[in-house]
Amino acid sequence: MTLRETEIDSVDMIVLPPVRDLGDGFSVRRALPSAHRRMVGPFIFFDEMGPVTLNAGHGLDVRPHPHIGLATVTYLLEGEILHRDSLGSVQAIRPGEVNWMTAGRGIVHSERSAPDVRAAGGPLHGLQTWVALPLQHEETAPQFFHHGADAIPQADADGVTVRVVAGTCEGMTSPVRTFSDMLYADVALADGGRYRVTAEHIERAVYVIFGAVDVEGQQGGFAAGELVILKPGAEIVLRARGATRLMLVGGEPLGEPRNIFWNFVSSSKERIEQAKADWKEGRFARVPDDAEFIPLPE
């Protein structure tokens, strides 16, 4: 994990996420947490999956694994993933849709390619983020919600499309139930399209999925695969160089620091130790009809 230097006044830092190869040409960029910045607002984890074109007969196979103290948010740009969890939820997610899974006191889920999708192969590209839960909700009951693409608010103007995946942005509010103030939006810009990132939220970052942007009034810009963390209160106007897609993330920071180990997030180190023991001893609920699982890392 490295930083890129910049002289743009409104930027706190630019994080260059490392690329991890998971096999079959499938790679992941992990922008959060990093050695330089652990969280942006309530977001404690940010992965870009792919893009990759899977050969026929190959698919995604993330075996059942546990979470506590967070909510996972899955948002795809291409392809399809089948979510299954210990509540009995079975839900395919496709581009533009949102899967929000509240882990709370504990949930187990898997993410795989459905048999027909695996047989055909095809593209897969998306974002997986984790939102740390506020102290009073860390041990809430686990829940799972799916929202179709048509339910996600969208605004189009002057070569810019904004979709509010979760939280609030541009006067729009996502139907996704959240536990704290947050910003999570998908912004697509045509060549030359301009977008102002306002100071509506305390902490904000821009992640460039593809394309590039210049900063109006200043020398420099941002490229694909960069997480650009803005200074509190600063506003910035971006202009696209070619077709560009980016994500806005952020919100109000939590009042207490969070500990993270593997898939567990908590304000309490003791709670994480308990979750580790519970997973190792098989005390979490299981995903129905799936005997596989990912062992606790040593």
N, C-alpha and C positions, 0 to 999 in steps of 0.2 A: 504494500500500500504506500503510494507516494503522493506528494503534493506538487502542483504546478504553480510556479510563481506568476503573479499578475499584479498590474498596477491599477486595475479598475477599482475606483474608490468604493463602490458599493459592495464589493466582494470581500468576505472574510477569508475564505480559502477555496481552492479547487482540488478536490480529491480525485485521484486516478485509480479506480478500483482494479485490483488484480483479476486476471482471467484464470479460472480453474477448469481444466478439462475433465469431464465426468465420463468420458468414453463415448464411442459411437459418434464422434464429432460434436457432442453436446457440451457446450461450455456455459459457465455462469460467471457473471461479474458481480462481486459483492462490494457495494458502496458503503453500507453501514452494517455493523459497527466497524470503525477503523481505529487505528492507533491515534489518529489526530482528532477524530470526532466520533463519539459513541452514539449520539442521538441528534435528531432534528425535530423539535416539537416532541410529540409522543412516539415518533418512528424510531425504532431501535434496530431495525434490520431492513435492508433493501437489496434485493437480488434481481438482476436481469438474467432471464433464462433464454439462451439461444441468441440470435436466430440460428435454427438448424433445419435441414431437410432430412427427415428420418427415412431410411430405406424401408421398403415393404418388409414386414415381419419384425421390425424393430419399433420400440416405443419407450415411453417414460415408465420407470418402475421405482417409485419412492415408496418403500415398504412401510407398514404401520410404524408410527413413532409418536411420542407423547409431547404435549405442551402444557405449560401452566403460566398464569400471570400476564397473558397477552391475547391479542386477537390477530389472526392471520388474514391477509387480504390478497386474493389472487385475481389478477387482471391480465387477460390475454390479448395479444395483438394478432396472432395467427395460431391456428391449430385448435386442439381440443384436449382437455384433461378430465379424467373421471375422479371425482372426490368421493371418498367413503370414510365414515368416521364411527366412533364408538357409540354415538347416539342413534345409529342406524341410518343416517343420511346417506343417500346415494345420488350424486348430482354431477352431470357433465357441465363443464364450463367452456364457453366459446367466446370468440372475440367480442369485446364491448360489454360483456356481462361481468358481474361482480360476485365473488364468493367471499363472504365475511364469516369467519369462524371464531367465536369467543371461547378461548380455552378456559379462562377463569381458574377454578380449582383443579381442573385437569380434564384433558380430552386426548384421544388417540385418533390419528387419521392417516390415510394413504393417498397418494396421488399417482395415478397410473394412466396408461393409454388403454381405452376400451378395446375389446377384441377386434371390432371392425375397423377402428382407427389404426390399430397396430398392423393389421393385415394389409391395409392400403398404403401405409406410410404417409409422408407428407410433412409440411412445415410445422414448426413449433417455436413460438416466440412470446414471451410474456414477462410479467413482473410479479414477484412474490415479496410482500412486505409484512413486517410485524409491527403492531402498535402496542406499546406497553400500556397496561391498564392502570388507572389511578388507584391510589392506595385503598380506597373504600370499595373498589370493584375487583381487586386482585383475586379474591376467592369467590367470585360470583359463579352461579351455575353455568356450565358450558352450554352453548347454543350454536346453531348454524343457520345462516340466512343466505339465500340466493336471490339476486336481482337481475332480471333480464335487461338486455341492452336498451330496450324501449323505455325502461323506467329511469334511466340515467339522464339527468337534465343536461341539455346541450344548447349552446349558442353559437351562431355562425355570423361573421361579419368581416368584410374586407380581407378575405383570404385567410382568416383565422377561425378555427373551430375549437371550442373549449367544452370538455365534458367533465362534470364534477363526479368523480368516482366515489368520494366520501368527504364529508364535511361541507364547508361552504366556500364559494368562489364566485366572483362576478355577480353577486346578488342571487346566486342559485344555491340551493341546498340539496344534497344527495339524499335519497330515501334510506340509505344505509344507516342503521342505528349505531352511533358512536358513543363513547363514554367521556370524551373531553373535546375541547375546541381543536379542530384539525383542518388541514388543507391537503387534499389529494386530488389532483386534476390532470387530465390528459389534454395537451395542447398541440394541435396540428397546424402548421403554417405553410402556406404556399410560398414560392420564391418571392422574396421581398416583403412578405407579411410582417407586420409589426405587432408586438405584444408587450404591454406594460405589466410588470410584476409589482403589485402594490404592497403597501405596508399594513394590509388588513390583519395579517397574522404576525405574532411576535417573532417566531423563527420560520425561515423559509429556505428552501433549496430548489435548484433546477437541475434535473437530470436529463441530459440529451441522449435520446434513444438513437436517432439517426439524423443526418444533416448537420448543420452548423448555424450558429447565430453570431452576429456582431452586436456590440453594445453601442447604441446611438449616443453620440456626444463624447465618446471615449475611444481610445485606441485599444483594439483587442476584441476577443470574443471567445466562444466556447465550442468545442467539438464533441462528436459522438463519444459516449462512454465516460463523460466527465460529470461529476457531481459538484455543482457550484453552490456553495453555501453563502448566503447573503448576510450582510450586517443587519442587526435589528434596526428597524425604522427606515432603512434605505429602500428606495425605489429604483427600478432599472427598466429601460426600454430595449427590447431585443428585436433585431431584424434578421429574418431568415436568409441564409445563403443557400438557395435551392430548397426543395421540399424538405421540411424539418418536422420532427416529432419530439416532444419533450414532456416530462412529467414535473408537476409542481408538488412538493411535499413540505409539510411543516405543521405549525400550530403552536398552541401554548405548551411550554415545557412543563414537565411534571415537577412537583415540589420536592421530591426525594430522589436520590440517585437509584439506579437500577443495577442489579447484578445479573449477569447472563452466563449460563453454562449450557452448551449444546442447544437444546430446544426449550430450555427453561429460563424464564425471566421473573425476577421477584425483587422487592425492596428488602427482603430478608435472606441472608446467606443460609440461615438454618432451614428456611422453607425449601431452598434449592437442594440442600443435602437430603431433606425428607423426600423430595420428588425423585432424586437419583436412587434412593433406597427403594422407593415404591416401584419404580420401573424395573429395577434389577430383580426384585422379589415377585414381580408379576401382579402387583396390587392395582394397577390401572385397569379400567374397563378395556375390552378388546374390540377391534373392528369385527363385526359379525362375518363368519364364513371366511376368515383370512387368518391362518395360523402363522404367517410370516411376521417378522418384526425386526427392527434395527436394534442391535444390542447397545447398551450404555457404553459410550466411549470410556476407555480407561485413562 
